[in-house]
Amino acid sequence: MKELVETLARALVDNPDQVVVNEVEGEKSVILELKVADEDMGKVIGKQGRIAKAIRTLVRAAAAREGKRVVVEILQ
């Protein structure tokens, strides 16, 4: 899942070398924290959060195939 989020984010931003994804294991779920450069934040979130919602949907679908629960958080 971490690689999926990283690949999607790198394709969207102008500074792909500043994309960082941290994986935090919880009891029942995995949290993926996505950090990008400040000037790329709007590209990852999109208008009215549409891009962020699409990323979360793709990751949720991929995680469901593996029987896991994954949450994607976009951090500044």
mmJSON file of the N, C-alpha and C atoms, coordinates in Angstrom:
{"data_MODEL":{"atom_site":{
"group_PDB":["ATOM","ATOM","ATOM","ATOM","ATOM","ATOM","ATOM","ATOM","ATOM","ATOM","ATOM","ATOM","ATOM","ATOM","ATOM","ATOM","ATOM","ATOM","ATOM","ATOM","ATOM","ATOM","ATOM","ATOM","ATOM","ATOM","ATOM","ATOM","ATOM","ATOM","ATOM","ATOM","ATOM","ATOM","ATOM","ATOM","ATOM","ATOM","ATOM","ATOM","ATOM","ATOM","ATOM","ATOM","ATOM","ATOM","ATOM","ATOM","ATOM","ATOM","ATOM","ATOM","ATOM","ATOM","ATOM","ATOM","ATOM","ATOM","ATOM","ATOM","ATOM","ATOM","ATOM","ATOM","ATOM","ATOM","ATOM","ATOM","ATOM","ATOM","ATOM","ATOM","ATOM","ATOM","ATOM","ATOM","ATOM","ATOM","ATOM","ATOM","ATOM","ATOM","ATOM","ATOM","ATOM","ATOM","ATOM","ATOM","ATOM","ATOM","ATOM","ATOM","ATOM","ATOM","ATOM","ATOM","ATOM","ATOM","ATOM","ATOM","ATOM","ATOM","ATOM","ATOM","ATOM","ATOM","ATOM","ATOM","ATOM","ATOM","ATOM","ATOM","ATOM","ATOM","ATOM","ATOM","ATOM","ATOM","ATOM","ATOM","ATOM","ATOM","ATOM","ATOM","ATOM","ATOM","ATOM","ATOM","ATOM","ATOM","ATOM","ATOM","ATOM","ATOM","ATOM","ATOM","ATOM","ATOM","ATOM","ATOM","ATOM","ATOM","ATOM","ATOM","ATOM","ATOM","ATOM","ATOM","ATOM","ATOM","ATOM","ATOM","ATOM","ATOM","ATOM","ATOM","ATOM","ATOM","ATOM","ATOM","ATOM","ATOM","ATOM","ATOM","ATOM","ATOM","ATOM","ATOM","ATOM","ATOM","ATOM","ATOM","ATOM","ATOM","ATOM","ATOM","ATOM","ATOM","ATOM","ATOM","ATOM","ATOM","ATOM","ATOM","ATOM","ATOM","ATOM","ATOM","ATOM","ATOM","ATOM","ATOM","ATOM","ATOM","ATOM","ATOM","ATOM","ATOM","ATOM","ATOM","ATOM","ATOM","ATOM","ATOM","ATOM","ATOM","ATOM","ATOM","ATOM","ATOM","ATOM","ATOM","ATOM","ATOM","ATOM","ATOM","ATOM","ATOM","ATOM","ATOM","ATOM","ATOM","ATOM","ATOM","ATOM","ATOM","ATOM","ATOM"],
"id":[1,2,3,4,5,6,7,8,9,10,11,12,13,14,15,16,17,18,19,20,21,22,23,24,25,26,27,28,29,30,31,32,33,34,35,36,37,38,39,40,41,42,43,44,45,46,47,48,49,50,51,52,53,54,55,56,57,58,59,60,61,62,63,64,65,66,67,68,69,70,71,72,73,74,75,76,77,78,79,80,81,82,83,84,85,86,87,88,89,90,91,92,93,94,95,96,97,98,99,100,101,102,103,104,105,106,107,108,109,110,111,112,113,114,115,116,117,118,119,120,121,122,123,124,125,126,127,128,129,130,131,132,133,134,135,136,137,138,139,140,141,142,143,144,145,146,147,148,149,150,151,152,153,154,155,156,157,158,159,160,161,162,163,164,165,166,167,168,169,170,171,172,173,174,175,176,177,178,179,180,181,182,183,184,185,186,187,188,189,190,191,192,193,194,195,196,197,198,199,200,201,202,203,204,205,206,207,208,209,210,211,212,213,214,215,216,217,218,219,220,221,222,223,224,225,226,227,228],
"type_symbol":["N","C","C","N","C","C","N","C","C","N","C","C","N","C","C","N","C","C","N","C","C","N","C","C","N","C","C","N","C","C","N","C","C","N","C","C","N","C","C","N","C","C","N","C","C","N","C","C","N","C","C","N","C","C","N","C","C","N","C","C","N","C","C","N","C","C","N","C","C","N","C","C","N","C","C","N","C","C","N","C","C","N","C","C","N","C","C","N","C","C","N","C","C","N","C","C","N","C","C","N","C","C","N","C","C","N","C","C","N","C","C","N","C","C","N","C","C","N","C","C","N","C","C","N","C","C","N","C","C","N","C","C","N","C","C","N","C","C","N","C","C","N","C","C","N","C","C","N","C","C","N","C","C","N","C","C","N","C","C","N","C","C","N","C","C","N","C","C","N","C","C","N","C","C","N","C","C","N","C","C","N","C","C","N","C","C","N","C","C","N","C","C","N","C","C","N","C","C","N","C","C","N","C","C","N","C","C","N","C","C","N","C","C","N","C","C","N","C","C","N","C","C","N","C","C","N","C","C"],
"label_atom_id":["N","CA","C","N","CA","C","N","CA","C","N","CA","C","N","CA","C","N","CA","C","N","CA","C","N","CA","C","N","CA","C","N","CA","C","N","CA","C","N","CA","C","N","CA","C","N","CA","C","N","CA","C","N","CA","C","N","CA","C","N","CA","C","N","CA","C","N","CA","C","N","CA","C","N","CA","C","N","CA","C","N","CA","C","N","CA","C","N","CA","C","N","CA","C","N","CA","C","N","CA","C","N","CA","C","N","CA","C","N","CA","C","N","CA","C","N","CA","C","N","CA","C","N","CA","C","N","CA","C","N","CA","C","N","CA","C","N","CA","C","N","CA","C","N","CA","C","N","CA","C","N","CA","C","N","CA","C","N","CA","C","N","CA","C","N","CA","C","N","CA","C","N","CA","C","N","CA","C","N","CA","C","N","CA","C","N","CA","C","N","CA","C","N","CA","C","N","CA","C","N","CA","C","N","CA","C","N","CA","C","N","CA","C","N","CA","C","N","CA","C","N","CA","C","N","CA","C","N","CA","C","N","CA","C","N","CA","C","N","CA","C","N","CA","C","N","CA","C","N","CA","C","N","CA","C","N","CA","C","N","CA","C","N","CA","C"],
"label_alt_id":[null,null,null,null,null,null,null,null,null,null,null,null,null,null,null,null,null,null,null,null,null,null,null,null,null,null,null,null,null,null,null,null,null,null,null,null,null,null,null,null,null,null,null,null,null,null,null,null,null,null,null,null,null,null,null,null,null,null,null,null,null,null,null,null,null,null,null,null,null,null,null,null,null,null,null,null,null,null,null,null,null,null,null,null,null,null,null,null,null,null,null,null,null,null,null,null,null,null,null,null,null,null,null,null,null,null,null,null,null,null,null,null,null,null,null,null,null,null,null,null,null,null,null,null,null,null,null,null,null,null,null,null,null,null,null,null,null,null,null,null,null,null,null,null,null,null,null,null,null,null,null,null,null,null,null,null,null,null,null,null,null,null,null,null,null,null,null,null,null,null,null,null,null,null,null,null,null,null,null,null,null,null,null,null,null,null,null,null,null,null,null,null,null,null,null,null,null,null,null,null,null,null,null,null,null,null,null,null,null,null,null,null,null,null,null,null,null,null,null,null,null,null,null,null,null,null,null,null],
"label_comp_id":["MET","MET","MET","LYS","LYS","LYS","GLU","GLU","GLU","LEU","LEU","LEU","VAL","VAL","VAL","GLU","GLU","GLU","THR","THR","THR","LEU","LEU","LEU","ALA","ALA","ALA","ARG","ARG","ARG","ALA","ALA","ALA","LEU","LEU","LEU","VAL","VAL","VAL","ASP","ASP","ASP","ASN","ASN","ASN","PRO","PRO","PRO","ASP","ASP","ASP","GLN","GLN","GLN","VAL","VAL","VAL","VAL","VAL","VAL","VAL","VAL","VAL","ASN","ASN","ASN","GLU","GLU","GLU","VAL","VAL","VAL","GLU","GLU","GLU","GLY","GLY","GLY","GLU","GLU","GLU","LYS","LYS","LYS","SER","SER","SER","VAL","VAL","VAL","ILE","ILE","ILE","LEU","LEU","LEU","GLU","GLU","GLU","LEU","LEU","LEU","LYS","LYS","LYS","VAL","VAL","VAL","ALA","ALA","ALA","ASP","ASP","ASP","GLU","GLU","GLU","ASP","ASP","ASP","MET","MET","MET","GLY","GLY","GLY","LYS","LYS","LYS","VAL","VAL","VAL","ILE","ILE","ILE","GLY","GLY","GLY","LYS","LYS","LYS","GLN","GLN","GLN","GLY","GLY","GLY","ARG","ARG","ARG","ILE","ILE","ILE","ALA","ALA","ALA","LYS","LYS","LYS","ALA","ALA","ALA","ILE","ILE","ILE","ARG","ARG","ARG","THR","THR","THR","LEU","LEU","LEU","VAL","VAL","VAL","ARG","ARG","ARG","ALA","ALA","ALA","ALA","ALA","ALA","ALA","ALA","ALA","ALA","ALA","ALA","ARG","ARG","ARG","GLU","GLU","GLU","GLY","GLY","GLY","LYS","LYS","LYS","ARG","ARG","ARG","VAL","VAL","VAL","VAL","VAL","VAL","VAL","VAL","VAL","GLU","GLU","GLU","ILE","ILE","ILE","LEU","LEU","LEU","GLN","GLN","GLN"],
"label_asym_id":["A","A","A","A","A","A","A","A","A","A","A","A","A","A","A","A","A","A","A","A","A","A","A","A","A","A","A","A","A","A","A","A","A","A","A","A","A","A","A","A","A","A","A","A","A","A","A","A","A","A","A","A","A","A","A","A","A","A","A","A","A","A","A","A","A","A","A","A","A","A","A","A","A","A","A","A","A","A","A","A","A","A","A","A","A","A","A","A","A","A","A","A","A","A","A","A","A","A","A","A","A","A","A","A","A","A","A","A","A","A","A","A","A","A","A","A","A","A","A","A","A","A","A","A","A","A","A","A","A","A","A","A","A","A","A","A","A","A","A","A","A","A","A","A","A","A","A","A","A","A","A","A","A","A","A","A","A","A","A","A","A","A","A","A","A","A","A","A","A","A","A","A","A","A","A","A","A","A","A","A","A","A","A","A","A","A","A","A","A","A","A","A","A","A","A","A","A","A","A","A","A","A","A","A","A","A","A","A","A","A","A","A","A","A","A","A","A","A","A","A","A","A","A","A","A","A","A","A"],
"label_entity_id":["1","1","1","1","1","1","1","1","1","1","1","1","1","1","1","1","1","1","1","1","1","1","1","1","1","1","1","1","1","1","1","1","1","1","1","1","1","1","1","1","1","1","1","1","1","1","1","1","1","1","1","1","1","1","1","1","1","1","1","1","1","1","1","1","1","1","1","1","1","1","1","1","1","1","1","1","1","1","1","1","1","1","1","1","1","1","1","1","1","1","1","1","1","1","1","1","1","1","1","1","1","1","1","1","1","1","1","1","1","1","1","1","1","1","1","1","1","1","1","1","1","1","1","1","1","1","1","1","1","1","1","1","1","1","1","1","1","1","1","1","1","1","1","1","1","1","1","1","1","1","1","1","1","1","1","1","1","1","1","1","1","1","1","1","1","1","1","1","1","1","1","1","1","1","1","1","1","1","1","1","1","1","1","1","1","1","1","1","1","1","1","1","1","1","1","1","1","1","1","1","1","1","1","1","1","1","1","1","1","1","1","1","1","1","1","1","1","1","1","1","1","1","1","1","1","1","1","1"],
"label_seq_id":[1,1,1,2,2,2,3,3,3,4,4,4,5,5,5,6,6,6,7,7,7,8,8,8,9,9,9,10,10,10,11,11,11,12,12,12,13,13,13,14,14,14,15,15,15,16,16,16,17,17,17,18,18,18,19,19,19,20,20,20,21,21,21,22,22,22,23,23,23,24,24,24,25,25,25,26,26,26,27,27,27,28,28,28,29,29,29,30,30,30,31,31,31,32,32,32,33,33,33,34,34,34,35,35,35,36,36,36,37,37,37,38,38,38,39,39,39,40,40,40,41,41,41,42,42,42,43,43,43,44,44,44,45,45,45,46,46,46,47,47,47,48,48,48,49,49,49,50,50,50,51,51,51,52,52,52,53,53,53,54,54,54,55,55,55,56,56,56,57,57,57,58,58,58,59,59,59,60,60,60,61,61,61,62,62,62,63,63,63,64,64,64,65,65,65,66,66,66,67,67,67,68,68,68,69,69,69,70,70,70,71,71,71,72,72,72,73,73,73,74,74,74,75,75,75,76,76,76],
"pdbx_PDB_ins_code":[null,null,null,null,null,null,null,null,null,null,null,null,null,null,null,null,null,null,null,null,null,null,null,null,null,null,null,null,null,null,null,null,null,null,null,null,null,null,null,null,null,null,null,null,null,null,null,null,null,null,null,null,null,null,null,null,null,null,null,null,null,null,null,null,null,null,null,null,null,null,null,null,null,null,null,null,null,null,null,null,null,null,null,null,null,null,null,null,null,null,null,null,null,null,null,null,null,null,null,null,null,null,null,null,null,null,null,null,null,null,null,null,null,null,null,null,null,null,null,null,null,null,null,null,null,null,null,null,null,null,null,null,null,null,null,null,null,null,null,null,null,null,null,null,null,null,null,null,null,null,null,null,null,null,null,null,null,null,null,null,null,null,null,null,null,null,null,null,null,null,null,null,null,null,null,null,null,null,null,null,null,null,null,null,null,null,null,null,null,null,null,null,null,null,null,null,null,null,null,null,null,null,null,null,null,null,null,null,null,null,null,null,null,null,null,null,null,null,null,null,null,null,null,null,null,null,null,null],
"Cartn_x":[0.815,0.0,0.862,1.944,2.832,3.369,3.754,4.294,3.233,1.99,0.892,0.692,0.623,0.427,1.614,2.815,4.019,4.027,3.685,3.656,2.61,1.423,0.361,0.763,1.32,1.7,2.834,3.825,4.948,4.485,3.447,2.93,2.184,1.696,0.881,1.676,2.783,3.466,4.591,5.041,6.167,7.506,7.522,8.744,8.621,8.768,8.571,9.603,10.753,11.769,11.402,10.414,9.995,8.779,8.347,7.216,7.72,7.072,7.442,6.171,6.207,5.074,5.56,4.944,5.258,4.124,4.479,3.487,3.442,2.262,2.079,1.12,1.604,0.787,-0.056,-1.352,-2.249,-2.73,-3.627,-4.148,-5.007,-5.902,-6.837,-6.625,-5.776,-5.61,-4.18,-3.902,-2.611,-2.878,-2.081,-2.213,-1.031,-1.312,-0.278,-0.285,0.814,0.935,1.697,1.039,1.633,2.066,3.345,3.875,4.441,4.075,4.604,5.071,5.747,6.186,4.958,5.126,4.007,3.349,4.169,3.599,2.867,3.072,2.394,1.15,0.878,-0.25,-1.572,-1.783,-3.03,-3.201,-2.102,-2.174,-2.556,-2.149,-2.468,-3.894,-4.35,-5.707,-6.727,-6.449,-7.37,-8.514,-9.302,-10.451,-11.476,-11.863,-12.832,-12.43,-11.133,-10.64,-10.847,-11.098,-11.408,-10.226,-9.024,-7.841,-7.551,-7.603,-7.364,-8.386,-9.624,-10.683,-10.426,-9.965,-9.661,-8.495,-7.465,-6.326,-6.795,-7.61,-8.111,-8.964,-9.766,-10.615,-9.775,-8.751,-7.873,-7.155,-6.643,-5.92,-6.872,-8.06,-9.045,-9.429,-9.584,-9.928,-8.795,-7.56,-6.406,-6.238,-6.499,-6.373,-7.462,-8.649,-9.755,-9.446,-8.717,-8.332,-7.432,-6.665,-5.752,-6.372,-7.605,-8.285,-7.776,-7.304,-6.766,-7.592,-7.39,-8.021,-6.891,-6.911,-5.851,-6.468,-5.853,-6.294,-5.16,-5.48,-4.483,-4.7,-3.649,-3.695,-2.693,-3.102,-2.22,-1.785,-0.486,0.066,0.836,0.91,1.709,3.084],
"Cartn_y":[-1.196,0.0,1.265,1.223,2.376,2.736,1.737,1.983,2.568,2.122,2.633,4.129,4.524,5.933,6.763,6.238,6.957,7.156,6.131,6.215,7.215,7.161,8.092,9.537,9.766,11.122,11.659,10.817,11.26,11.646,10.989,11.3,12.639,13.073,14.286,15.569,15.471,16.675,17.135,18.381,18.942,18.551,18.241,17.87,16.433,15.445,14.055,13.568,14.238,13.821,14.205,15.068,15.483,14.717,13.704,12.88,11.866,11.862,10.932,10.258,8.92,8.173,7.37,7.627,6.875,5.911,4.705,3.676,3.463,3.654,3.48,2.311,1.272,0.083,0.304,0.095,0.154,-1.247,-1.352,-2.663,-3.274,-2.458,-2.982,-2.4,-1.384,-0.739,-0.242,0.177,0.765,2.209,3.126,4.537,4.904,5.448,5.925,7.445,8.031,9.48,9.985,10.802,11.337,12.774,13.053,14.41,14.805,16.013,16.557,17.983,18.585,19.981,20.881,22.012,22.931,23.381,23.65,24.129,23.035,21.768,20.648,20.175,20.768,20.314,20.392,21.46,21.621,20.587,20.153,19.147,17.786,17.495,16.203,16.201,17.361,17.445,17.619,18.497,18.713,19.632,19.992,20.861,20.121,20.752,20.198,18.806,18.512,17.246,16.044,16.277,15.165,14.229,14.766,13.923,13.106,13.757,13.059,11.933,12.209,11.2,10.032,10.322,9.268,8.402,9.037,8.279,7.361,7.884,7.077,5.923,6.153,5.091,3.985,4.349,3.339,2.51,3.168,2.457,1.563,2.054,1.256,0.006,0.146,-1.004,-2.021,-1.535,-2.436,-3.131,-2.425,-3.008,-4.045,-3.808,-4.751,-6.09,-6.065,-7.316,-8.152,-7.463,-8.158,-8.355,-7.921,-8.085,-7.147,-5.976,-5.01,-3.736,-2.897,-1.581,-0.555,0.324,1.314,2.707,3.632,5.026,5.879,6.796,7.7,9.084,9.627,10.985,11.843,13.031,13.973,15.013,15.069,15.956,17.102,18.22,19.357,19.273],
"Cartn_z":[0.0,0.0,0.0,0.76,0.847,-0.533,-1.307,-2.646,-3.572,-3.42,-4.242,-3.992,-2.731,-2.389,-2.877,-2.694,-3.122,-4.635,-5.379,-6.842,-7.316,-6.747,-7.127,-6.82,-5.647,-5.257,-6.123,-6.423,-7.256,-8.658,-9.163,-10.494,-10.514,-9.372,-9.316,-9.065,-8.348,-7.865,-8.788,-8.55,-9.297,-8.676,-7.389,-6.673,-6.153,-7.028,-6.59,-5.58,-5.506,-4.549,-3.11,-2.93,-1.593,-1.085,-1.814,-1.38,-0.36,0.812,1.878,2.384,2.481,3.007,4.204,5.378,6.593,6.878,7.286,7.581,9.086,9.683,11.116,11.331,11.979,12.234,13.485,13.365,14.509,14.841,15.811,16.199,15.098,14.54,13.54,12.153,12.042,10.744,10.559,9.346,8.997,8.571,9.087,8.722,7.838,6.667,5.758,5.795,6.234,6.327,5.112,4.305,3.078,3.309,3.041,3.146,1.789,1.342,0.089,0.353,-0.617,-0.497,-0.371,0.315,0.541,-0.765,-1.784,-3.049,-3.816,-3.445,-4.111,-3.358,-2.213,-1.39,-2.145,-2.89,-3.639,-4.733,-5.311,-6.38,-5.834,-4.612,-4.004,-3.462,-2.981,-2.437,-3.558,-4.511,-5.622,-5.253,-6.247,-6.016,-5.172,-4.071,-3.124,-2.642,-2.65,-2.119,-3.013,-4.278,-5.187,-5.403,-5.57,-5.788,-4.532,-3.363,-2.098,-1.911,-2.241,-2.115,-3.058,-4.271,-5.241,-4.765,-4.204,-3.675,-2.554,-1.654,-0.535,-1.033,-2.064,-2.617,-3.229,-3.993,-4.596,-3.539,-2.525,-1.467,-0.677,-0.394,0.336,-0.447,-1.761,-2.599,-2.64,-2.761,-2.783,-1.434,-0.356,0.977,1.225,0.697,0.881,0.225,-0.868,-1.536,-0.641,0.227,1.14,2.521,2.692,3.968,5.05,4.672,5.622,5.597,6.61,6.662,6.65,5.664,5.506,5.455,6.192,6.225,5.667,4.751,4.185,4.768,5.396,5.935,5.168,4.795,4.106,5.118,5.393,6.409,5.785,6.533,6.083,6.652],
"occupancy":[1.0,1.0,1.0,1.0,1.0,1.0,1.0,1.0,1.0,1.0,1.0,1.0,1.0,1.0,1.0,1.0,1.0,1.0,1.0,1.0,1.0,1.0,1.0,1.0,1.0,1.0,1.0,1.0,1.0,1.0,1.0,1.0,1.0,1.0,1.0,1.0,1.0,1.0,1.0,1.0,1.0,1.0,1.0,1.0,1.0,1.0,1.0,1.0,1.0,1.0,1.0,1.0,1.0,1.0,1.0,1.0,1.0,1.0,1.0,1.0,1.0,1.0,1.0,1.0,1.0,1.0,1.0,1.0,1.0,1.0,1.0,1.0,1.0,1.0,1.0,1.0,1.0,1.0,1.0,1.0,1.0,1.0,1.0,1.0,1.0,1.0,1.0,1.0,1.0,1.0,1.0,1.0,1.0,1.0,1.0,1.0,1.0,1.0,1.0,1.0,1.0,1.0,1.0,1.0,1.0,1.0,1.0,1.0,1.0,1.0,1.0,1.0,1.0,1.0,1.0,1.0,1.0,1.0,1.0,1.0,1.0,1.0,1.0,1.0,1.0,1.0,1.0,1.0,1.0,1.0,1.0,1.0,1.0,1.0,1.0,1.0,1.0,1.0,1.0,1.0,1.0,1.0,1.0,1.0,1.0,1.0,1.0,1.0,1.0,1.0,1.0,1.0,1.0,1.0,1.0,1.0,1.0,1.0,1.0,1.0,1.0,1.0,1.0,1.0,1.0,1.0,1.0,1.0,1.0,1.0,1.0,1.0,1.0,1.0,1.0,1.0,1.0,1.0,1.0,1.0,1.0,1.0,1.0,1.0,1.0,1.0,1.0,1.0,1.0,1.0,1.0,1.0,1.0,1.0,1.0,1.0,1.0,1.0,1.0,1.0,1.0,1.0,1.0,1.0,1.0,1.0,1.0,1.0,1.0,1.0,1.0,1.0,1.0,1.0,1.0,1.0,1.0,1.0,1.0,1.0,1.0,1.0,1.0,1.0,1.0,1.0,1.0,1.0],
"B_iso_or_equiv":[0.0,0.0,0.0,0.0,0.0,0.0,0.0,0.0,0.0,0.0,0.0,0.0,0.0,0.0,0.0,0.0,0.0,0.0,0.0,0.0,0.0,0.0,0.0,0.0,0.0,0.0,0.0,0.0,0.0,0.0,0.0,0.0,0.0,0.0,0.0,0.0,0.0,0.0,0.0,0.0,0.0,0.0,0.0,0.0,0.0,0.0,0.0,0.0,0.0,0.0,0.0,0.0,0.0,0.0,0.0,0.0,0.0,0.0,0.0,0.0,0.0,0.0,0.0,0.0,0.0,0.0,0.0,0.0,0.0,0.0,0.0,0.0,0.0,0.0,0.0,0.0,0.0,0.0,0.0,0.0,0.0,0.0,0.0,0.0,0.0,0.0,0.0,0.0,0.0,0.0,0.0,0.0,0.0,0.0,0.0,0.0,0.0,0.0,0.0,0.0,0.0,0.0,0.0,0.0,0.0,0.0,0.0,0.0,0.0,0.0,0.0,0.0,0.0,0.0,0.0,0.0,0.0,0.0,0.0,0.0,0.0,0.0,0.0,0.0,0.0,0.0,0.0,0.0,0.0,0.0,0.0,0.0,0.0,0.0,0.0,0.0,0.0,0.0,0.0,0.0,0.0,0.0,0.0,0.0,0.0,0.0,0.0,0.0,0.0,0.0,0.0,0.0,0.0,0.0,0.0,0.0,0.0,0.0,0.0,0.0,0.0,0.0,0.0,0.0,0.0,0.0,0.0,0.0,0.0,0.0,0.0,0.0,0.0,0.0,0.0,0.0,0.0,0.0,0.0,0.0,0.0,0.0,0.0,0.0,0.0,0.0,0.0,0.0,0.0,0.0,0.0,0.0,0.0,0.0,0.0,0.0,0.0,0.0,0.0,0.0,0.0,0.0,0.0,0.0,0.0,0.0,0.0,0.0,0.0,0.0,0.0,0.0,0.0,0.0,0.0,0.0,0.0,0.0,0.0,0.0,0.0,0.0,0.0,0.0,0.0,0.0,0.0,0.0],
"pdbx_formal_charge":[null,null,null,null,null,null,null,null,null,null,null,null,null,null,null,null,null,null,null,null,null,null,null,null,null,null,null,null,null,null,null,null,null,null,null,null,null,null,null,null,null,null,null,null,null,null,null,null,null,null,null,null,null,null,null,null,null,null,null,null,null,null,null,null,null,null,null,null,null,null,null,null,null,null,null,null,null,null,null,null,null,null,null,null,null,null,null,null,null,null,null,null,null,null,null,null,null,null,null,null,null,null,null,null,null,null,null,null,null,null,null,null,null,null,null,null,null,null,null,null,null,null,null,null,null,null,null,null,null,null,null,null,null,null,null,null,null,null,null,null,null,null,null,null,null,null,null,null,null,null,null,null,null,null,null,null,null,null,null,null,null,null,null,null,null,null,null,null,null,null,null,null,null,null,null,null,null,null,null,null,null,null,null,null,null,null,null,null,null,null,null,null,null,null,null,null,null,null,null,null,null,null,null,null,null,null,null,null,null,null,null,null,null,null,null,null,null,null,null,null,null,null,null,null,null,null,null,null],
"auth_seq_id":[1,1,1,2,2,2,3,3,3,4,4,4,5,5,5,6,6,6,7,7,7,8,8,8,9,9,9,10,10,10,11,11,11,12,12,12,13,13,13,14,14,14,15,15,15,16,16,16,17,17,17,18,18,18,19,19,19,20,20,20,21,21,21,22,22,22,23,23,23,24,24,24,25,25,25,26,26,26,27,27,27,28,28,28,29,29,29,30,30,30,31,31,31,32,32,32,33,33,33,34,34,34,35,35,35,36,36,36,37,37,37,38,38,38,39,39,39,40,40,40,41,41,41,42,42,42,43,43,43,44,44,44,45,45,45,46,46,46,47,47,47,48,48,48,49,49,49,50,50,50,51,51,51,52,52,52,53,53,53,54,54,54,55,55,55,56,56,56,57,57,57,58,58,58,59,59,59,60,60,60,61,61,61,62,62,62,63,63,63,64,64,64,65,65,65,66,66,66,67,67,67,68,68,68,69,69,69,70,70,70,71,71,71,72,72,72,73,73,73,74,74,74,75,75,75,76,76,76],
"auth_comp_id":["MET","MET","MET","LYS","LYS","LYS","GLU","GLU","GLU","LEU","LEU","LEU","VAL","VAL","VAL","GLU","GLU","GLU","THR","THR","THR","LEU","LEU","LEU","ALA","ALA","ALA","ARG","ARG","ARG","ALA","ALA","ALA","LEU","LEU","LEU","VAL","VAL","VAL","ASP","ASP","ASP","ASN","ASN","ASN","PRO","PRO","PRO","ASP","ASP","ASP","GLN","GLN","GLN","VAL","VAL","VAL","VAL","VAL","VAL","VAL","VAL","VAL","ASN","ASN","ASN","GLU","GLU","GLU","VAL","VAL","VAL","GLU","GLU","GLU","GLY","GLY","GLY","GLU","GLU","GLU","LYS","LYS","LYS","SER","SER","SER","VAL","VAL","VAL","ILE","ILE","ILE","LEU","LEU","LEU","GLU","GLU","GLU","LEU","LEU","LEU","LYS","LYS","LYS","VAL","VAL","VAL","ALA","ALA","ALA","ASP","ASP","ASP","GLU","GLU","GLU","ASP","ASP","ASP","MET","MET","MET","GLY","GLY","GLY","LYS","LYS","LYS","VAL","VAL","VAL","ILE","ILE","ILE","GLY","GLY","GLY","LYS","LYS","LYS","GLN","GLN","GLN","GLY","GLY","GLY","ARG","ARG","ARG","ILE","ILE","ILE","ALA","ALA","ALA","LYS","LYS","LYS","ALA","ALA","ALA","ILE","ILE","ILE","ARG","ARG","ARG","THR","THR","THR","LEU","LEU","LEU","VAL","VAL","VAL","ARG","ARG","ARG","ALA","ALA","ALA","ALA","ALA","ALA","ALA","ALA","ALA","ALA","ALA","ALA","ARG","ARG","ARG","GLU","GLU","GLU","GLY","GLY","GLY","LYS","LYS","LYS","ARG","ARG","ARG","VAL","VAL","VAL","VAL","VAL","VAL","VAL","VAL","VAL","GLU","GLU","GLU","ILE","ILE","ILE","LEU","LEU","LEU","GLN","GLN","GLN"],
"auth_asym_id":["A","A","A","A","A","A","A","A","A","A","A","A","A","A","A","A","A","A","A","A","A","A","A","A","A","A","A","A","A","A","A","A","A","A","A","A","A","A","A","A","A","A","A","A","A","A","A","A","A","A","A","A","A","A","A","A","A","A","A","A","A","A","A","A","A","A","A","A","A","A","A","A","A","A","A","A","A","A","A","A","A","A","A","A","A","A","A","A","A","A","A","A","A","A","A","A","A","A","A","A","A","A","A","A","A","A","A","A","A","A","A","A","A","A","A","A","A","A","A","A","A","A","A","A","A","A","A","A","A","A","A","A","A","A","A","A","A","A","A","A","A","A","A","A","A","A","A","A","A","A","A","A","A","A","A","A","A","A","A","A","A","A","A","A","A","A","A","A","A","A","A","A","A","A","A","A","A","A","A","A","A","A","A","A","A","A","A","A","A","A","A","A","A","A","A","A","A","A","A","A","A","A","A","A","A","A","A","A","A","A","A","A","A","A","A","A","A","A","A","A","A","A","A","A","A","A","A","A"],
"auth_atom_id":["N","CA","C","N","CA","C","N","CA","C","N","CA","C","N","CA","C","N","CA","C","N","CA","C","N","CA","C","N","CA","C","N","CA","C","N","CA","C","N","CA","C","N","CA","C","N","CA","C","N","CA","C","N","CA","C","N","CA","C","N","CA","C","N","CA","C","N","CA","C","N","CA","C","N","CA","C","N","CA","C","N","CA","C","N","CA","C","N","CA","C","N","CA","C","N","CA","C","N","CA","C","N","CA","C","N","CA","C","N","CA","C","N","CA","C","N","CA","C","N","CA","C","N","CA","C","N","CA","C","N","CA","C","N","CA","C","N","CA","C","N","CA","C","N","CA","C","N","CA","C","N","CA","C","N","CA","C","N","CA","C","N","CA","C","N","CA","C","N","CA","C","N","CA","C","N","CA","C","N","CA","C","N","CA","C","N","CA","C","N","CA","C","N","CA","C","N","CA","C","N","CA","C","N","CA","C","N","CA","C","N","CA","C","N","CA","C","N","CA","C","N","CA","C","N","CA","C","N","CA","C","N","CA","C","N","CA","C","N","CA","C","N","CA","C","N","CA","C","N","CA","C","N","CA","C","N","CA","C","N","CA","C","N","CA","C"],
"pdbx_PDB_model_num":[1,1,1,1,1,1,1,1,1,1,1,1,1,1,1,1,1,1,1,1,1,1,1,1,1,1,1,1,1,1,1,1,1,1,1,1,1,1,1,1,1,1,1,1,1,1,1,1,1,1,1,1,1,1,1,1,1,1,1,1,1,1,1,1,1,1,1,1,1,1,1,1,1,1,1,1,1,1,1,1,1,1,1,1,1,1,1,1,1,1,1,1,1,1,1,1,1,1,1,1,1,1,1,1,1,1,1,1,1,1,1,1,1,1,1,1,1,1,1,1,1,1,1,1,1,1,1,1,1,1,1,1,1,1,1,1,1,1,1,1,1,1,1,1,1,1,1,1,1,1,1,1,1,1,1,1,1,1,1,1,1,1,1,1,1,1,1,1,1,1,1,1,1,1,1,1,1,1,1,1,1,1,1,1,1,1,1,1,1,1,1,1,1,1,1,1,1,1,1,1,1,1,1,1,1,1,1,1,1,1,1,1,1,1,1,1,1,1,1,1,1,1,1,1,1,1,1,1]
}}}
